[in-house]
Amino acid sequence: MRAVDIIHKKRDGEVLSQEEIAFMIQGYSEGSVPDYQISAFAMAIYFKGMNAQETAHLTLEMAKSGDQIDLSPIHGIKVDKHSTGGVGDKTTLVLAPMVAAAGVPVAKMSGRGLGHTGGTIDKLESIAGFQVELSREAFFKQVNEIGVSLIGQSGNITPADKKLYALRDVTATVDSIPLIASSVMSKKIAAGADAIVLDVKTGSGAFMKTLDDSILLAQAMVDIGTEVGRQTVAIISDMDQPLGHLIGNALEVEEAIDTLRGRGPSDLHDLCMTLGSHMLVLGEQAGTIDEAKAKLEAHIQDGSAFERLKQLVQAQQGDADMIEHPERLPHAAKKIEVKAESSGYVAAIEAESIGIAAMLLGAGRETKESQIDLAVGIDLRKKVADPVQAGDVLAILHVNDESRASEASARIVKAYQLSSSAVEQKPLVYAIVSKDGVQRFV
């Protein structure tokens, strides 16, 4: 078998066998297939695509390239959640304790943020003492005891995907649905979950800007899950504006705490209810979505979801008093108001620009080596459909270093698009994709 023949075959739009895909991925991992040939292979996939079976084979080969976590020592059906990234997306901080309180074990490995998208692990490190690294045995023990653990990605998970992604980034092959889908799903499969709920963002702050492209990506990932025997559901959710009001690491922990106490922003609460209800159904702790939502609401109202967050923090050596008293979380030295220059109604908020503004303040990483400031960020005071008068506060910057505050302020003003007439709220969830098809709400 030769790499050039496999590249030629895919270039001409033919279907590759499992053996041919394995030859390319294993060869690249081991060094026998060079960068220039895997680059040509990725470009052929970019132009000719892959069917569901090919994409599943590609996913499994990348998952097999490194460590695969066996979660069988954990009791129950393990359901993982993955978001394709967004601004203000702190859903894991709400979902993990809430779903665990409802009886579904959450054994989750999360990542750090890069660029304008925040990482769950960075947010958790806003809590003094919180340990994001646990031994596998301690990880399993904790989930069995309290139902939840959130740790950093460790070990040698999907090294072939890491190598291939770095190459795609410099060869203009990032935005290929089979390559994106296999990259996401290979990590989920290697992490060992029995079932997967995907939050696929769509809109200005998402990787997929259009609903149709977001649905195609969701279908590809659901197809992979189905092919490899993992129940998978994808929720297509809005990212034409940031989720919630607070953006930044400690700020997002604070908003997650508010949501678990039943007083968080409606969009964050509602999305967590949608994602969580599907996790409960896949975890066989509810028979229907309505029953699952009722259970989750009950755990918010009786305080058990909030108590589970405190147990999680305490179990991982964090200061649980910060959860009880979020005013003890890191806070920035100064607040700067960003005011509207004209009047109208908020028609849209360019989420990516808000995320970049937060990164400029130090809440995100411009490079992998950047040090983030856990205290800084943005408090959005106006959301889509809100009326605005000239001089109204659009947002408040939480700042420690003012050197880039004016640049961040300018980005925020520009991110707000105003209309002279009243604007309707955008839907939060656009579609749900499962092995049974696509349910569209718009």
Phi, psi and omega in degrees: 000136181235142180300319183299324179292323180291319177298315179301316181297314180289324177303325180272008174082016180275161181275130180271147177279166176300321181295321180292318178295318179298320179301316182290313185287315178295320179296320178293319179298320184273345178100359180279339173255117186283167181306317186293329178282322178290330175295316177296322177298314179297320179293323176297319177295319180304315184275327187254346178073184176216148174279176185300321182290318177300315182296322177296317178298317179299317180299312182295322179295322178290322177297321182284351184288347181216207181294143171237126185275128175262108182269011183299335176294345179271131182288145174092180180271117182272121182245123180260154175236138177225135174251143178281005172103145180186184183257126181077017184273094180248030187298325182301323182295332178270314186295315188302306179291325182294314180291322178298320179297333180271003172104002177260120181293135179243105178246090194243132171256124183240168184248179175264162180277153171218134184074221186271356179265133182277155178249140182301321182296319177299317181298316180297329180287355170292339181272119185306129174084350186299126181264118182266356178244125177228151171294158180301320182295318179293322177301309180298315183299317181296316180296320178295329183276315184239359173089358185203143169207138177238117182229166177285155177293126184228170178074202188249064182279127175042059179298329179296322178295319179299315180295315183292321181297317179300324179286319178300324183298330182252008179235017175059037178237022180293312188272062173243122186301314178299324181286322176294311184298317182290327178296311180297309189287332178297322179290321180294319181291318178296332181282350166091007182294150177280329182214158188223131171249125182254135173253098184265113182281149176222144179123192190296330182264008184253164175293318176267115187277336183247153180297319182298317178293323179295321178293319178299317178295316179299317179298320180297318181289321176296320178299318178299310179304316180296317181298326184259010173081023176248122176298128186222133176230141178239132175256126176266113185239158188286134170225039172273358169206157180300156179273126183076200182247334188255132180232126185133158194294296179294325179299321181288328173298317179300317181290326176296319177299314178302320182293319177292340176269002176085015182229027179276174178296147188296323183293318178295314178302311185294320179293319178297323177295319180293309180296315182296323181294323176291326176296321179293319179294315178294329179276004177059036173254003175203148182272333181224164178296318180298317178297319180296316180298320179298319178297315181296317178300321180296321180288334172289311186294324182272000176084359184289329177293317177296318179297326179293324175297317178299319178297319179300312182297315181296319181297331181255031171068015178277166179276097183294341177295335176293332178286320177291326183230078186297347175295346177276351176295161179305134178233144181287158184286332188219148174242135181236126180279139174248118189252151179289142180266348180211176182253163178152207176237141180290114180269328180196156174231115181294098189299320182298321179294323177295318178298319179293322177299318178296321178296320179298328179284346179112004182281344180230177182254128173281330174225168180300333185272352183298142173269129180264155176257112186293341187271337191272166178160203187224137173248108180280123181263346178232135178238174183304135179088350179288142173285147182224134170253147176307131182096348176294150177282118176277321185202160175239125176276132172258111196233139167251321179246115186277002188297331181242014183295321181293322177294319178295319179299316181297320179296321181293314178303316181292331182290334180278122176252120184256148177242149179284341180244162183301147185240139176279148173297141174280151176294148178277321179242124183266329184195159172233130182244127176223181179296343180272355177130196184248127174253108183263143179250357176226000000 
